Amino acid sequence: MFRTLGGGEFVTKGTQSGHPHAVTDLCDDGSRLYANALRAGRIARADVEAAPCLMEFALLYPDPDDPNWLCPVAPSVALAQRLHPVEREITERRRFSIQLADAFEPFMAATAQSPTSTHAITVLEGRDRINAALNIATSESQTEVLSVQPGGRRLESNLLKGLERDRPLLERGVRLRTLYQHTARHSPETLAYVDQISSGKVEVRTIDELVERLIICDETVAFIPIREDRQVALELRHPGLVRYLIKVFEFMWVRAVPLQAGTPYETAPDGITDIQHSIAKLLIEGHVDEAIARRLGMNVRTCRAHIAKLATALGSGSRAQLGFLIAQSGILNQDHPTPGGDGPL
């Protein structure tokens, strides 16, 4: 039985083998037998008695043609089965954190000038005030600045401001790690900005979907927007909140693609690109075209062009039929490589 983020690490409880361990720490017998099963395509049931954890972790299943043999579950499938609940819970917690911020924002504004109010969470209203706080935090950074920048193309003027802010950091040896969406790969302005700062400790990766902007400085302060127009932001200095947001960033970072790795929009063996798989997932979840385009950092016209190509690939004649064919095709259950506005926040 597994417990996800809400209950701690993945653990096994009450294993029959007498050697309980986490799926992330597979025992030596389990590792060896699972590898043998993958190479041979199956393994005798009697051979796995030393590692009952393989059945408990659902890494093996009975051979339908011979009950004396077991077949291995593909590693990509097993990994996807375990990542899905983790990713879903992180998304739900991020959504819940936004809801909490929205719920408490009126009270924070009411107590912002109170001498007894805490400075762990500060409401910043207006772009000038947001920029001023952001400039102070980055200018004081000594080790690392993490940033999440959703959206595709950016105004050159905003990128120039970012360049002026980032150069002193690089000169001090501060490490910069930035996450963009894949659509930023087609922005000449963004690519030129990255090229100008790439001489320092800079790492840039892209991912198909980012929820919202996020900037973290030195593990001490984080900035997040709390309104769609990005005219109000939160400056967070609570250590627990900042650590949590760093974990969210690292979760996305390991799933993102380095900018130097080339385009992630490769066509899979099923004839559907990675971005179209992302669109298919959002279609199944019930999102409209405008919401999908916003989530993936592209304009609505480009999004609809991808939907049309997806419909052609699956042989769909209508939007309703497309959803049915996506579910029936099983493409969302397959293992695919990760495909991971303007203003200060």
Rosetta blueprint (number, residue, H / E / L):
1 M L
2 F L
3 R L
4 T L
5 L H
6 G H
7 G H
8 G L
9 E L
10 F L
11 V L
12 T L
13 K L
14 G L
15 T L
16 Q L
17 S L
18 G L
19 H L
20 P L
21 H L
22 A L
23 V H
24 T H
25 D H
26 L L
27 C L
28 D H
29 D H
30 G H
31 S H
32 R H
33 L H
34 Y H
35 A H
36 N H
37 A H
38 L H
39 R H
40 A H
41 G L
42 R L
43 I E
44 A E
45 R H
46 A H
47 D H
48 V H
49 E L
50 A L
51 A L
52 P L
53 C H
54 L H
55 M H
56 E H
57 F L
58 A L
59 L L
60 L E
61 Y E
62 P E
63 D L
64 P L
65 D L
66 D L
67 P L
68 N L
69 W E
70 L E
71 C E
72 P E
73 V L
74 A L
75 P H
76 S H
77 V H
78 A H
79 L H
80 A H
81 Q H
82 R H
83 L H
84 H H
85 P H
86 V H
87 E H
88 R H
89 E H
90 I H
91 T H
92 E H
93 R H
94 R H
95 R H
96 F H
97 S H
98 I H
99 Q H
100 L H
101 A H
102 D H
103 A H
104 F H
105 E H
106 P H
107 F H
108 M H
109 A H
110 A H
111 T H
112 A L
113 Q L
114 S L
115 P L
116 T L
117 S L
118 T L
119 H L
120 A L
121 I E
122 T E
123 V E
124 L E
125 E E
126 G L
127 R H
128 D H
129 R H
130 I H
131 N H
132 A H
133 A H
134 L H
135 N H
136 I H
137 A H
138 T H
139 S H
140 E L
141 S L
142 Q L
143 T L
144 E E
145 V E
146 L E
147 S E
148 V E
149 Q E
150 P L
151 G L
152 G L
153 R L
154 R L
155 L L
156 E H
157 S H
158 N H
159 L H
160 L H
161 K H
162 G H
163 L H
164 E H
165 R H
166 D H
167 R H
168 P H
169 L H
170 L H
171 E H
172 R L
173 G L
174 V L
175 R E
176 L E
177 R E
178 T E
179 L E
180 Y E
181 Q E
182 H H
183 T H
184 A H
185 R H
186 H H
187 S L
188 P H
189 E H
190 T H
191 L H
192 A H
193 Y H
194 V H
195 D H
196 Q H
197 I H
198 S L
199 S L
200 G L
201 K L
202 V E
203 E E
204 V E
205 R E
206 T E
207 I E
208 D L
209 E L
210 L L
211 V L
212 E L
213 R L
214 L E
215 I E
216 I E
217 C E
218 D L
219 E L
220 T L
221 V E
222 A E
223 F E
224 I E
225 P E
226 I L
227 R L
228 E L
229 D L
230 R L
231 Q L
232 V E
233 A E
234 L E
235 E E
236 L E
237 R L
238 H L
239 P H
240 G H
241 L H
242 V H
243 R H
244 Y H
245 L H
246 I H
247 K H
248 V H
249 F H
250 E H
251 F H
252 M H
253 W H
254 V H
255 R H
256 A L
257 V E
258 P E
259 L H
260 Q H
261 A H
262 G L
263 T L
264 P L
265 Y L
266 E L
267 T E
268 A L
269 P L
270 D L
271 G L
272 I L
273 T E
274 D H
275 I H
276 Q H
277 H H
278 S H
279 I H
280 A H
281 K H
282 L H
283 L H
284 I H
285 E L
286 G L
287 H L
288 V L
289 D H
290 E H
291 A H
292 I H
293 A H
294 R H
295 R H
296 L H
297 G L
298 M L
299 N L
300 V H
301 R H
302 T H
303 C H
304 R H
305 A H
306 H H
307 I H
308 A H
309 K H
310 L H
311 A H
312 T H
313 A H
314 L H
315 G L
316 S L
317 G L
318 S L
319 R H
320 A H
321 Q H
322 L H
323 G H
324 F H
325 L H
326 I H
327 A H
328 Q H
329 S H
330 G L
331 I H
332 L H
333 N H
334 Q L
335 D L
336 H L
337 P L
338 T L
339 P L
340 G L
341 G L
342 D L
343 G L
344 P L
345 L L
